[in-house]
Amino acid sequence: MKLKGLVLGTAVAIATLSAMATRASAQTATFDEPTVLETLDDVFTAESGDYSRDRSSFRQTAHMFGLGVPGRSAFPELELDRNSDAILEAYNELMVLQTRNTATIRVPDLATPYNTSLQRLPSAQSRRRVVGTELNFAPLPRR
């Protein structure tokens, strides 16, 4: 009788716990910041713009006559030069972030099983050349 009550109590506890347990769901991460590629694309097209902006009649006139804000003419070569300067600056900044942002990981060199050189083997010295004189500057024989 006591065993039957224990089994029934255990069954009720398991049923209660399973009813209370909610199903686990994965959390989705939402990032509001642009990715590195999107940022580089924005930097690349900051001065010259995309194709649809570049084909307007005002942009065509600006390309021919260099119309733009003072100090920043709209000649295509200058726009591309400013774009390339901005890309170089962004690239250098990314390299600094990638290389200097974390501590350097240092690992010991692995032991190498090779403790001899092929140049030191007897078959390599068959022509009796001294190691280190691979460049032979002797004059060629006349024909």
TORZARO-410429 format. One record per residue: x, y, z of N, C-alpha, C, O in turn. Coordinates in nm, 2 decimals, decimal comma. Example, Ala and Ser with C-alpha at 12.3 -4.5 7.8 and 13.67 -1.06 7.14 Angstrom:
// TORZARO-410429
1,32 -0,57 0,78 1,23 -0,45 0,78 1,32 -0,33 0,78 1,42 -0,33 0,85
1,28 -0,22 0,71 1,37 -0,11 0,71 1,29 0,00 0,79 1,34 0,11 0,80
END
This chain:
// TORZARO-410429
0,08 -0,12 0,00 0,00 0,00 0,00 0,09 0,13 0,00 0,06 0,22 -0,07
0,19 0,12 0,08 0,28 0,24 0,09 0,36 0,25 -0,04 0,39 0,36 -0,09
0,39 0,14 -0,10 0,47 0,14 -0,23 0,38 0,20 -0,34 0,43 0,27 -0,43
0,25 0,16 -0,33 0,16 0,21 -0,44 0,14 0,36 -0,42 0,13 0,43 -0,52
0,14 0,42 -0,30 0,13 0,56 -0,28 0,26 0,63 -0,32 0,25 0,74 -0,37
0,37 0,57 -0,30 0,50 0,62 -0,34 0,51 0,63 -0,49 0,55 0,73 -0,55
0,47 0,53 -0,56 0,47 0,53 -0,71 0,37 0,63 -0,76 0,40 0,70 -0,86
0,25 0,64 -0,70 0,15 0,74 -0,75 0,20 0,88 -0,72 0,19 0,97 -0,80
0,27 0,90 -0,61 0,32 1,04 -0,58 0,43 1,07 -0,67 0,44 1,19 -0,72
0,52 0,98 -0,71 0,63 1,00 -0,80 0,57 1,03 -0,94 0,62 1,12 -1,01
0,47 0,96 -0,98 0,41 0,98 -1,11 0,34 1,12 -1,12 0,35 1,19 -1,22
0,28 1,16 -1,01 0,22 1,30 -1,00 0,32 1,41 -1,01 0,31 1,51 -1,07
0,44 1,38 -0,94 0,55 1,48 -0,94 0,61 1,50 -1,08 0,64 1,61 -1,12
0,63 1,38 -1,14 0,68 1,39 -1,28 0,59 1,46 -1,38 0,63 1,54 -1,46
0,46 1,43 -1,37 0,36 1,49 -1,45 0,36 1,64 -1,43 0,34 1,72 -1,52
0,37 1,68 -1,30 0,36 1,83 -1,27 0,49 1,90 -1,32 0,48 2,00 -1,38
0,60 1,84 -1,30 0,73 1,90 -1,35 0,73 1,91 -1,50 0,77 2,01 -1,56
0,68 1,80 -1,57 0,68 1,81 -1,72 0,58 1,91 -1,77 0,60 1,97 -1,88
0,47 1,93 -1,70 0,37 2,03 -1,74 0,43 2,17 -1,72 0,40 2,26 -1,79
0,51 2,19 -1,61 0,56 2,32 -1,58 0,68 2,36 -1,67 0,71 2,47 -1,70
0,75 2,25 -1,72 0,87 2,28 -1,80 0,83 2,34 -1,94 0,74 2,28 -2,00
0,89 2,44 -1,97 0,86 2,50 -2,10 0,96 2,45 -2,21 1,07 2,41 -2,17
0,92 2,45 -2,32 1,01 2,41 -2,43 1,12 2,51 -2,45 1,09 2,63 -2,46
1,24 2,47 -2,46 1,35 2,56 -2,48 1,35 2,61 -2,63 1,33 2,53 -2,72
1,38 2,73 -2,64 1,38 2,79 -2,78 1,51 2,87 -2,79 1,56 2,93 -2,69
1,57 2,86 -2,90 1,70 2,93 -2,93 1,67 3,08 -2,94 1,57 3,12 -3,00
1,77 3,16 -2,89 1,75 3,30 -2,90 1,82 3,35 -3,03 1,92 3,30 -3,07
1,75 3,44 -3,09 1,80 3,49 -3,21 1,88 3,62 -3,18 1,82 3,71 -3,12
2,00 3,63 -3,23 2,07 3,75 -3,21 2,04 3,86 -3,32 2,04 3,82 -3,44
2,01 3,98 -3,28 1,99 4,08 -3,37 2,10 4,19 -3,36 2,12 4,24 -3,25
2,17 4,22 -3,47 2,27 4,31 -3,47 2,23 4,44 -3,54 2,19 4,43 -3,66
2,24 4,55 -3,48 2,20 4,68 -3,54 2,31 4,74 -3,62 2,29 4,82 -3,70
2,43 4,70 -3,58 2,55 4,76 -3,65 2,58 4,69 -3,78 2,55 4,57 -3,80
2,63 4,76 -3,88 2,66 4,70 -4,01 2,78 4,61 -4,00 2,86 4,63 -3,91
2,79 4,52 -4,09 2,90 4,43 -4,09 3,02 4,50 -4,15 3,01 4,61 -4,20
3,13 4,43 -4,15 3,26 4,49 -4,20 3,24 4,51 -4,35 3,29 4,62 -4,40
3,19 4,41 -4,42 3,17 4,43 -4,56 3,08 4,54 -4,60 3,10 4,61 -4,70
2,97 4,56 -4,53 2,88 4,67 -4,56 2,94 4,80 -4,53 2,92 4,90 -4,61
3,02 4,81 -4,43 3,09 4,93 -4,40 3,20 4,96 -4,51 3,21 5,08 -4,55
3,27 4,86 -4,55 3,37 4,89 -4,66 3,30 4,93 -4,79 3,35 5,01 -4,86
3,18 4,87 -4,81 3,11 4,91 -4,93 3,06 5,05 -4,92 3,06 5,13 -5,02
3,02 5,09 -4,81 2,98 5,23 -4,79 3,10 5,33 -4,80 3,08 5,43 -4,86
3,21 5,29 -4,75 3,33 5,37 -4,77 3,37 5,38 -4,91 3,42 5,48 -4,96
3,36 5,27 -4,98 3,40 5,26 -5,12 3,32 5,35 -5,21 3,37 5,40 -5,31
3,19 5,36 -5,18 3,10 5,44 -5,27 3,07 5,58 -5,20 2,97 5,64 -5,25
3,14 5,62 -5,10 3,10 5,75 -5,04 3,12 5,87 -5,13 3,03 5,95 -5,13
3,23 5,87 -5,20 3,25 5,99 -5,28 3,19 5,98 -5,42 3,12 6,07 -5,47
3,22 5,86 -5,49 3,17 5,85 -5,63 3,03 5,81 -5,64 2,96 5,83 -5,74
2,97 5,74 -5,54 2,83 5,70 -5,54 2,82 5,57 -5,62 2,91 5,52 -5,68
2,70 5,52 -5,62 2,67 5,40 -5,70 2,63 5,43 -5,84 2,63 5,55 -5,88
2,61 5,33 -5,92 2,59 5,35 -6,06 2,47 5,43 -6,09 2,47 5,52 -6,18
2,35 5,41 -6,02 2,23 5,48 -6,05 2,25 5,63 -6,02 2,19 5,71 -6,09
2,32 5,66 -5,91 2,34 5,80 -5,88 2,44 5,87 -5,98 2,43 5,99 -6,01
2,53 5,79 -6,03 2,63 5,84 -6,11 2,58 5,87 -6,26 2,65 5,94 -6,33
2,47 5,82 -6,30 2,42 5,83 -6,43 2,32 5,95 -6,45 2,27 5,97 -6,56
2,29 6,02 -6,34 2,20 6,13 -6,36 2,26 6,25 -6,44 2,39 6,25 -6,46
2,18 6,33 -6,49 2,23 6,44 -6,58 2,32 6,54 -6,50 2,42 6,59 -6,55
2,28 6,57 -6,37 2,36 6,66 -6,29 2,50 6,59 -6,27 2,60 6,66 -6,28
2,51 6,47 -6,24 2,64 6,40 -6,22 2,72 6,40 -6,34 2,84 6,41 -6,34
2,66 6,38 -6,46 2,73 6,38 -6,58 2,79 6,52 -6,61 2,91 6,53 -6,65
2,72 6,63 -6,58 2,77 6,76 -6,59 2,88 6,79 -6,49 2,98 6,85 -6,52
2,86 6,74 -6,37 2,96 6,76 -6,26 3,09 6,68 -6,30 3,20 6,73 -6,27
3,08 6,57 -6,37 3,20 6,50 -6,41 3,27 6,58 -6,52 3,40 6,58 -6,52
3,20 6,64 -6,61 3,27 6,71 -6,72 3,33 6,84 -6,67 3,44 6,88 -6,71
3,26 6,91 -6,58 3,31 7,05 -6,54 3,37 7,05 -6,40 3,41 7,16 -6,35
3,36 6,94 -6,32 3,42 6,93 -6,19 3,33 7,01 -6,09 3,39 7,06 -5,99
3,20 7,02 -6,11 3,11 7,09 -6,02 3,11 7,01 -5,89 3,09 6,89 -5,89
3,12 7,08 -5,78 3,11 7,01 -5,65 3,12 7,12 -5,54 3,13 7,24 -5,57
3,13 7,07 -5,42 3,15 7,17 -5,31 3,29 7,22 -5,31 3,38 7,16 -5,36
3,31 7,34 -5,26 3,45 7,40 -5,27 3,55 7,31 -5,20 3,53 7,27 -5,09
3,66 7,29 -5,27 3,76 7,21 -5,22 3,75 7,06 -5,25 3,84 6,98 -5,22
3,63 7,02 -5,30 3,61 6,88 -5,33 3,54 6,87 -5,47 3,42 6,85 -5,48
3,62 6,89 -5,57 3,56 6,89 -5,71 3,51 6,75 -5,74 3,55 6,65 -5,68
3,42 6,75 -5,84 3,36 6,62 -5,87 3,41 6,55 -5,99 3,35 6,47 -6,06
3,54 6,58 -6,03 3,60 6,50 -6,14 3,61 6,36 -6,09 3,64 6,33 -5,98
3,58 6,26 -6,18 3,58 6,12 -6,14 3,71 6,07 -6,09 3,71 5,99 -6,00
3,82 6,12 -6,15 3,95 6,07 -6,10 3,97 6,12 -5,95 4,03 6,04 -5,87
3,93 6,24 -5,92 3,95 6,28 -5,78 3,86 6,21 -5,69 3,90 6,18 -5,57
3,74 6,18 -5,73 3,64 6,11 -5,65 3,70 5,97 -5,62 3,69 5,92 -5,50
3,75 5,90 -5,72 3,81 5,77 -5,70 3,93 5,78 -5,62 3,96 5,68 -5,54
4,01 5,88 -5,63 4,13 5,90 -5,54 4,09 5,91 -5,40 4,15 5,85 -5,31
3,98 5,99 -5,37 3,93 6,01 -5,23 3,88 5,87 -5,18 3,89 5,84 -5,07
3,81 5,80 -5,27 3,76 5,67 -5,23 3,87 5,57 -5,19 3,87 5,50 -5,09
3,98 5,57 -5,27 4,09 5,48 -5,25 4,16 5,52 -5,12 4,21 5,44 -5,04
4,17 5,65 -5,09 4,23 5,70 -4,96 4,15 5,65 -4,84 4,20 5,61 -4,74
4,01 5,66 -4,86 3,92 5,62 -4,75 3,93 5,47 -4,73 3,93 5,42 -4,62
3,94 5,39 -4,84 3,96 5,24 -4,83 4,09 5,21 -4,76 4,09 5,12 -4,68
4,20 5,28 -4,80 4,32 5,25 -4,74 4,32 5,28 -4,59 4,37 5,20 -4,51
4,26 5,39 -4,55 4,24 5,42 -4,41 4,16 5,32 -4,33 4,20 5,28 -4,22
4,05 5,27 -4,39 3,97 5,17 -4,33 4,04 5,04 -4,32 4,03 4,97 -4,22
4,12 5,00 -4,42 4,20 4,88 -4,42 4,30 4,88 -4,31 4,32 4,79 -4,24
4,37 4,99 -4,30 4,47 5,01 -4,20 4,41 5,00 -4,06 4,47 4,94 -3,97
4,29 5,06 -4,04 4,22 5,05 -3,91 4,18 4,91 -3,88 4,19 4,86 -3,77
4,13 4,84 -3,98 4,10 4,70 -3,96 4,22 4,61 -3,93 4,21 4,52 -3,84
4,33 4,64 -3,99 4,45 4,56 -3,96 4,50 4,59 -3,81 4,55 4,50 -3,74
4,49 4,72 -3,77 4,52 4,75 -3,63 4,43 4,68 -3,54 4,47 4,62 -3,44
4,30 4,68 -3,57 4,20 4,61 -3,48 4,23 4,46 -3,47 4,22 4,40 -3,37
4,27 4,40 -3,59 4,29 4,26 -3,59 4,42 4,22 -3,52 4,42 4,11 -3,46
4,52 4,30 -3,54 4,65 4,25 -3,49 4,68 4,30 -3,35 4,75 4,24 -3,27
4,63 4,42 -3,31 4,68 4,48 -3,18 4,57 4,48 -3,08 4,59 4,54 -2,97
4,45 4,43 -3,11 4,34 4,44 -3,02 4,35 4,33 -2,91 4,30 4,36 -2,80
4,41 4,22 -2,93 4,42 4,12 -2,83 4,57 4,09 -2,80 4,66 4,13 -2,88
4,59 4,02 -2,70 4,73 3,98 -2,66 4,78 3,88 -2,76 4,71 3,80 -2,82
4,91 3,89 -2,78 4,98 3,80 -2,87 4,99 3,66 -2,81 5,03 3,65 -2,69
4,95 3,56 -2,88 4,96 3,42 -2,83 5,10 3,37 -2,87 5,13 3,36 -2,99
5,17 3,33 -2,78 5,31 3,28 -2,80 5,31 3,13 -2,77 5,26 3,08 -2,67
5,36 3,05 -2,87 5,37 2,91 -2,85 5,51 2,86 -2,87 5,58 2,92 -2,95
5,55 2,76 -2,81 5,69 2,71 -2,83 5,70 2,65 -2,97 5,61 2,59 -3,02
5,82 2,65 -3,03 5,84 2,58 -3,15 5,84 2,43 -3,13 5,89 2,38 -3,03
5,79 2,37 -3,23 5,78 2,22 -3,22 5,92 2,16 -3,25 5,99 2,22 -3,33
5,95 2,05 -3,19 6,08 1,99 -3,22 6,08 1,93 -3,36 5,97 1,87 -3,40
6,18 1,95 -3,43 6,19 1,90 -3,57 6,27 1,76 -3,57 6,37 1,75 -3,51
6,22 1,67 -3,65 6,29 1,54 -3,66 6,41 1,55 -3,75 6,49 1,46 -3,76
6,43 1,66 -3,82 6,53 1,68 -3,92 6,65 1,76 -3,86 6,64 1,88 -3,84
6,76 1,69 -3,83 6,87 1,76 -3,77 6,99 1,76 -3,87 7,10 1,80 -3,83
6,97 1,72 -3,99 7,07 1,73 -4,09 7,02 1,80 -4,21 6,90 1,83 -4,23
7,11 1,83 -4,30 7,08 1,90 -4,43 7,11 1,81 -4,54 7,20 1,73 -4,54
7,04 1,83 -4,65 7,07 1,75 -4,77 7,20 1,78 -4,83 7,26 1,70 -4,90
7,24 1,91 -4,81 7,37 1,95 -4,86 7,49 1,88 -4,79 7,60 1,87 -4,85
7,47 1,83 -4,67 7,57 1,76 -4,60 7,58 1,61 -4,63 7,68 1,55 -4,58
7,49 1,56 -4,70 7,49 1,42 -4,73 7,61 1,39 -4,83 7,64 1,47 -4,91
7,66 1,27 -4,83 7,77 1,24 -4,92 7,73 1,24 -5,07 7,81 1,28 -5,15
7,61 1,21 -5,10 7,57 1,21 -5,25 7,56 1,36 -5,30 7,58 1,38 -5,42
7,54 1,45 -5,21 7,53 1,59 -5,26 7,67 1,65 -5,28 7,68 1,75 -5,35
7,77 1,59 -5,22 7,91 1,64 -5,23 7,99 1,56 -5,33 8,11 1,56 -5,32
7,92 1,50 -5,42 7,99 1,41 -5,52 8,08 1,49 -5,61 8,18 1,44 -5,67
8,04 1,61 -5,64 8,12 1,69 -5,74 8,24 1,77 -5,67 8,30 1,85 -5,74
8,25 1,75 -5,54 8,36 1,81 -5,47 8,35 1,96 -5,46 8,45 2,03 -5,45
8,23 2,01 -5,46 8,22 2,16 -5,44 8,21 2,19 -5,29 8,15 2,11 -5,21
8,26 2,29 -5,25 8,25 2,33 -5,11 8,12 2,40 -5,09 8,07 2,48 -5,17
8,05 2,36 -4,98 7,92 2,42 -4,95 7,94 2,57 -4,92 8,03 2,61 -4,85
7,85 2,65 -4,98 7,86 2,79 -4,97 7,91 2,86 -5,10 7,91 2,98 -5,11
7,96 2,78 -5,19 8,01 2,83 -5,32 7,93 2,79 -5,43 7,97 2,75 -5,54
7,80 2,80 -5,41 7,70 2,75 -5,52 7,70 2,85 -5,64 7,68 2,81 -5,75
7,73 2,97 -5,61 7,74 3,07 -5,72 7,88 3,07 -5,78 7,98 3,10 -5,71
7,89 3,02 -5,90 8,02 3,01 -5,96 8,04 3,12 -6,06 7,96 3,13 -6,16
8,13 3,21 -6,04 8,15 3,32 -6,13 8,27 3,30 -6,22 8,33 3,40 -6,27
8,31 3,18 -6,25 8,42 3,15 -6,34 8,38 3,19 -6,48 8,26 3,17 -6,52
8,47 3,25 -6,56 8,43 3,29 -6,70 8,40 3,16 -6,78 8,46 3,06 -6,76
8,31 3,18 -6,88 8,27 3,08 -6,97 8,38 3,06 -7,07 8,45 3,16 -7,11
8,41 2,94 -7,12 8,51 2,91 -7,22 8,47 2,98 -7,35 8,35 2,99 -7,39
8,57 3,03 -7,43 8,54 3,09 -7,56 8,51 2,99 -7,66 8,55 2,87 -7,65
8,43 3,03 -7,76 8,39 2,94 -7,86 8,47 2,95 -7,98 8,45 2,88 -8,08
END
